[in-house]
Amino acid sequence: MIGLTCTKCGRRFMPTTQEIETYLAQSEGKKHAQVLCPHCGYHNKIDIHRLQGFMRFTPAGAKSEEEPKPASEQNPEAGS
Protein backbone atom coordinates (compact mmCIF):
# COMPACT_ATOMS: atom_id res chain seq x y z
CA MET A 1 0.00 0.00 0.00
CA ILE A 2 1.03 3.56 -0.65
CA GLY A 3 0.56 6.04 2.17
CA LEU A 4 -0.68 9.50 1.19
CA THR A 5 -1.41 12.62 3.24
CA CYS A 6 -4.31 14.88 2.36
CA THR A 7 -3.23 18.47 1.72
CA LYS A 8 -6.52 19.84 3.10
CA CYS A 9 -7.25 17.89 6.29
CA GLY A 10 -3.73 16.49 6.91
CA ARG A 11 -4.92 12.94 7.58
CA ARG A 12 -3.12 9.93 6.13
CA PHE A 13 -4.89 7.38 3.96
CA MET A 14 -4.01 4.40 1.78
CA PRO A 15 -5.85 3.89 -1.51
CA THR A 16 -6.31 0.28 -2.57
CA THR A 17 -4.64 -1.26 -5.61
CA GLN A 18 -7.93 -1.13 -7.55
CA GLU A 19 -8.38 2.56 -6.74
CA ILE A 20 -4.84 3.33 -7.93
CA GLU A 21 -5.47 1.46 -11.19
CA THR A 22 -8.63 3.55 -11.66
CA TYR A 23 -6.79 6.81 -10.96
CA LEU A 24 -4.07 5.87 -13.47
CA ALA A 25 -6.69 5.06 -16.12
CA GLN A 26 -8.51 8.36 -15.52
CA SER A 27 -5.33 10.42 -15.76
CA GLU A 28 -4.20 9.05 -19.13
CA GLY A 29 -1.87 11.58 -20.78
CA LYS A 30 -1.69 13.89 -17.76
CA LYS A 31 1.11 14.61 -15.28
CA HIS A 32 -0.98 14.21 -12.12
CA ALA A 33 -3.80 12.02 -10.88
CA GLN A 34 -6.55 13.35 -8.64
CA VAL A 35 -6.74 11.02 -5.66
CA LEU A 36 -9.82 11.38 -3.48
CA CYS A 37 -9.36 11.71 0.30
CA PRO A 38 -11.83 9.36 2.05
CA HIS A 39 -12.02 11.65 5.11
CA CYS A 40 -12.82 15.08 3.65
CA GLY A 41 -13.43 14.37 -0.06
CA TYR A 42 -10.64 16.65 -1.30
CA HIS A 43 -8.99 15.76 -4.62
CA ASN A 44 -5.24 15.57 -4.00
CA LYS A 45 -2.91 15.93 -6.98
CA ILE A 46 -0.44 13.03 -6.95
CA ASP A 47 2.34 12.62 -9.50
CA ILE A 48 1.68 9.80 -11.99
CA HIS A 49 5.23 8.47 -11.56
CA ARG A 50 4.64 7.95 -7.85
CA LEU A 51 1.51 5.86 -8.48
CA GLN A 52 3.21 3.91 -11.28
CA GLY A 53 6.16 3.22 -8.99
CA PHE A 54 3.81 1.78 -6.42
CA MET A 55 2.15 -0.47 -9.01
CA ARG A 56 5.57 -1.74 -10.12
CA PHE A 57 6.18 -3.25 -6.67
CA THR A 58 2.67 -4.65 -6.26
CA PRO A 59 2.61 -8.46 -6.37
CA ALA A 60 1.03 -9.90 -9.51
CA GLY A 61 -1.66 -11.68 -7.47
CA ALA A 62 -2.86 -8.42 -5.93
CA LYS A 63 -3.53 -6.82 -9.33
CA SER A 64 -6.03 -9.44 -10.44
CA GLU A 65 -8.20 -10.35 -7.53
CA GLU A 66 -9.92 -13.27 -9.22
CA GLU A 67 -10.94 -16.23 -7.12
CA PRO A 68 -9.11 -19.43 -8.06
CA LYS A 69 -11.25 -22.22 -9.51
CA PRO A 70 -11.64 -25.43 -7.51
CA ALA A 71 -9.36 -28.29 -8.56
CA SER A 72 -12.32 -30.32 -9.87
CA GLU A 73 -13.15 -27.59 -12.44
CA GLN A 74 -9.54 -27.09 -13.55
CA ASN A 75 -8.89 -30.71 -14.54
CA PRO A 76 -12.14 -32.60 -15.23
CA GLU A 77 -10.30 -35.82 -16.20
CA ALA A 78 -8.70 -36.12 -12.74
CA GLY A 79 -11.98 -37.16 -11.13
CA SER A 80 -12.66 -40.09 -13.54
N, C-alpha and C positions, 0 to 999 in steps of 0.2 A: 504494500500500500504506500501511496505517496501522501505525505502530510502537508497540508496547505493551511495558511492563516488568512482569514478574511481581513481585507483592508478596511472594512467599515466597522465591524463589531469586535475584531481582534481575537475571535475564537478560532481554535484549530479544528479542522475536519479532514476526513479522508474519503475521497470519492472512490467508488468501487471500480473494478476493471471495466465493467460494462459501461459505466458512466463516462469513463475516460475515452473508451472507444467511440462513444456517441459524440463527445466534445470534439474529438479529432475529425470525425466525419463532418460535423457541422462547420468546422473552421477550415475547410478545404481551400487552399490557396491564400490563406491569411497568415499573419505573423503571430497572432495571439488567439487563444481560445477563451470563451467566456464561461467560466466555471461557477456554477450556482452554489452559494453558501446555504446549507440546510438550516442554519439558525436564524438568519435575518433576511435571506432571499436576495442578497446583493450579488451582482455578476462581477466576479473577479477576473481580471485579465491575466492569464497565465501563458507564458511563452510555449509555443508548440514544441520546441526542442526539449523542453523539460518533460512534457507529457510523453513524447516519443521515447525519451530516455527511460522513463519508467516502464513503458510497454516492452522495451527491449529486454528488461530483466525479469519480466513476468513469466512464470513457468507456462509451458505450452498447454498444460491441462487446465489452467485457470482461464485462458482465453475462450475456449469452447467448453461451456458448462453443460455438455450433453450427458445424459445418464447412460452408463454402459448397459448394453443388452445382456440379458441372462445367457449363460453358457448354452442352454438348450436351444435358443434362437440363433446363436452364432454358428453352430455346427449341427445341423439337423441329423446327419448320418451317425453321430456319436451315440445317440440314444437307441439305435436299432440293434 
